[in-house]
């Protein structure tokens, strides 16, 4: 990442990374309290019934999370809601994981 890109991302994070979460995942012994950018939007429209689908995601910085979030062993808690990854995108240009989520049960 170029220096000016890092400065721009830091400015964006100052405005948008406002959601407090707790993260549990691979390579972490104790749950991590993090502040992330959170997105909860209507999913793209499609033909047919059930067009009320939501697209929920958050961005985890590489520096905050030691390993890629795992679909089976990662959980994100936001307030009283528990989520698990359904898709993880490696965004090297932004030095973060974009994690798409669905509601889940807590890990045992």
C-alpha positions in Angstrom: 0.0 0.0 0.0 1.3 3.4 -0.9 1.7 6.0 1.8 -1.0 8.3 0.5 -3.4 5.3 0.3 -2.7 4.5 4.0 -3.5 8.1 5.0 -6.7 8.0 3.0 -7.8 4.7 4.6 -7.0 6.0 8.0 -9.2 9.0 7.4 -12.0 6.8 6.1 -11.7 4.5 9.2 -11.9 7.5 11.5 -15.4 8.2 10.1 -16.8 4.7 9.3 -15.0 2.3 11.8 -17.4 3.0 14.6 -19.0 -0.4 15.5 -17.8 -2.2 18.6 -17.6 -5.9 18.2 -16.1 -8.9 19.9 -14.2 -11.3 17.6 -13.4 -15.0 18.3 -11.4 -16.8 15.7 -8.4 -18.9 14.7 -5.1 -17.9 16.4 -6.8 -16.0 19.2 -6.8 -17.3 22.8 -9.2 -14.7 24.3 -12.0 -12.8 22.5 -10.9 -9.5 21.0 -12.7 -6.3 21.4 -12.4 -4.4 18.1 -13.9 -1.4 16.4 -14.8 -2.1 12.7 -16.6 -0.7 9.7 -20.1 -2.4 9.6 -22.5 -2.7 6.7 -26.1 -3.9 6.8 -27.7 -3.3 3.5 -30.5 -4.7 1.4 -29.0 -7.4 -0.8 -29.2 -7.0 -4.6 -32.7 -7.5 -6.0 -33.7 -10.7 -7.7 -36.9 -12.1 -9.3 -39.4 -13.9 -7.1 -40.5 -14.1 -3.5 -38.3 -13.3 -0.5 -36.6 -10.2 -1.9 -36.0 -8.9 1.7 -32.6 -10.5 2.0 -29.9 -8.5 3.8 -26.2 -8.3 3.1 -24.3 -7.9 6.4 -20.5 -7.4 6.4 -17.6 -5.9 8.3 -14.0 -5.1 7.7 -11.3 -6.7 10.0 -7.8 -5.2 9.7 -5.0 -7.6 9.0 -3.2 -6.0 12.0 -6.0 -6.8 14.3 -6.6 -10.4 13.4 -3.7 -12.9 13.3 -5.3 -15.3 10.7 -8.0 -15.3 8.1 -11.5 -15.5 9.7 -12.7 -19.1 9.4 -16.2 -20.0 8.4 -16.5 -22.8 11.1 -14.5 -21.4 14.0 -15.0 -17.6 13.9 -17.8 -15.6 15.6 -18.5 -11.9 15.7 -20.7 -10.5 18.4 -22.3 -7.1 17.9 -24.6 -6.1 20.8 -26.7 -9.2 21.5 -26.4 -10.6 18.0 -24.0 -13.4 17.0 -22.7 -13.8 13.5 -20.5 -16.2 11.6 -18.6 -15.7 8.3 -20.2 -17.1 5.1 -17.6 -15.5 2.8 -14.3 -13.9 3.4 -12.5 -11.6 0.9 -8.8 -10.8 1.2 -8.5 -7.1 0.4 -4.7 -6.7 0.2 -5.0 -3.2 -1.2 -6.7 -2.1 2.0 -4.9 -4.5 4.4 -8.1 -6.0 5.7 -10.5 -8.9 5.4 -14.0 -8.1 4.2 -16.2 -10.6 6.1 -19.8 -11.3 4.9 -21.9 -12.6 7.8 -25.1 -14.4 8.8 -26.7 -14.9 12.1 -25.3 -17.8 14.1 -25.2 -19.6 17.4 -22.3 -18.9 19.8 -19.4 -21.2 19.7 -19.5 -23.9 22.4 
